[in-house]
Amino acid sequence: MQAILEWSPMPLKWRLAVLMADREMDYKALGKAAGLHPNTVSKLKNNMPERLEMTTLIKLCKALQCQPGELLQYIPGVEDYEEDESTNKTNKDF
């Protein structure tokens, strides 16, 4: 079982690195296939983005031949995420 990203307050796991490994693609190959700069792919591979442009998501899905939902995994039972609707911030201390 893979670890949840420790810095993430949400019960979500970013799976780009897993999909890249499954398809035997490094960041340069994915960058070329997706039309993204290799540095962008490297950053996305190593860190769950807070925001992701729809065009970038489409490019990743086309290049990886996947559905958007394959890039994220919900981890049930992780209850440490609560959003304060008035401030739109989490209540977990980092």
C-alpha positions as CSV (number, residue, x, y, z in Angstrom):
1,M,0.0,0.0,0.0
2,Q,1.4,3.4,-0.9
3,A,1.6,6.2,1.6
4,I,-0.6,9.2,1.6
5,L,1.3,12.4,0.8
6,E,2.2,13.6,4.3
7,W,1.8,17.3,3.6
8,S,-1.7,16.9,2.1
9,P,-4.5,17.6,4.6
10,M,-6.9,15.8,2.3
11,P,-7.6,12.1,2.0
12,L,-6.4,12.1,-1.6
13,K,-3.4,10.6,-3.3
14,W,-1.9,12.0,-6.5
15,R,-1.1,9.1,-8.8
16,L,0.8,10.7,-11.7
17,A,4.1,9.0,-10.8
18,V,2.3,5.6,-10.6
19,L,0.7,6.0,-14.0
20,M,4.0,7.1,-15.5
21,A,5.8,4.1,-14.0
22,D,3.0,1.7,-15.3
23,R,3.5,3.1,-18.8
24,E,7.3,3.2,-18.5
25,M,7.4,6.9,-19.1
26,D,9.9,9.3,-17.6
27,Y,9.2,13.1,-17.2
28,K,10.9,13.9,-20.5
29,A,8.8,11.3,-22.5
30,L,5.6,12.5,-20.9
31,G,6.5,16.1,-21.5
32,K,7.0,15.4,-25.2
33,A,3.9,13.3,-25.5
34,A,1.7,15.9,-23.6
35,G,3.3,19.0,-25.0
36,L,4.4,20.1,-21.6
37,H,7.8,21.4,-20.4
38,P,9.7,18.6,-18.7
39,N,10.2,20.8,-15.6
40,T,6.4,21.1,-15.4
41,V,5.9,17.3,-15.6
42,S,8.6,16.8,-13.0
43,K,6.9,19.2,-10.6
44,L,3.5,17.6,-11.2
45,K,5.0,14.1,-10.7
46,N,6.5,14.9,-7.4
47,N,3.8,17.1,-5.8
48,M,0.0,17.1,-5.9
49,P,-1.0,20.4,-7.5
50,E,-3.3,22.7,-5.6
51,R,-4.8,23.8,-8.9
52,L,-4.6,22.1,-12.3
53,E,-5.6,23.8,-15.5
54,M,-8.2,21.9,-17.5
55,T,-5.9,22.0,-20.6
56,T,-3.0,20.5,-18.6
57,L,-5.3,17.7,-17.3
58,I,-6.5,17.0,-20.8
59,K,-2.9,16.8,-22.1
60,L,-1.9,14.5,-19.3
61,C,-4.9,12.2,-19.9
62,K,-4.3,12.1,-23.6
63,A,-0.6,11.3,-23.3
64,L,-1.2,8.7,-20.5
65,Q,-4.4,7.3,-22.2
66,C,-6.2,7.5,-18.8
67,Q,-9.3,9.1,-17.3
68,P,-8.9,12.1,-14.9
69,G,-10.1,10.0,-12.0
70,E,-7.1,7.7,-12.4
71,L,-4.8,10.5,-11.4
72,L,-6.4,10.8,-8.0
73,Q,-7.3,8.2,-5.4
74,Y,-9.6,8.8,-2.5
75,I,-8.3,7.2,0.8
76,P,-11.3,6.3,3.0
77,G,-10.8,6.7,6.7
78,V,-8.6,9.7,6.6
79,E,-10.6,12.1,8.7
80,D,-8.1,14.9,9.3
81,Y,-9.5,17.2,6.7
82,E,-12.1,19.7,7.6
83,E,-12.6,23.0,5.8
84,D,-13.6,26.2,7.6
85,E,-16.1,27.6,5.1
86,S,-15.7,31.1,6.4
87,T,-12.0,31.3,5.7
88,N,-11.7,28.4,3.1
89,K,-8.7,27.1,5.1
90,T,-8.1,23.7,6.7
91,N,-8.0,23.4,10.4
92,K,-5.0,21.0,10.5
93,D,-1.7,22.4,11.7
94,F,1.3,21.7,9.5
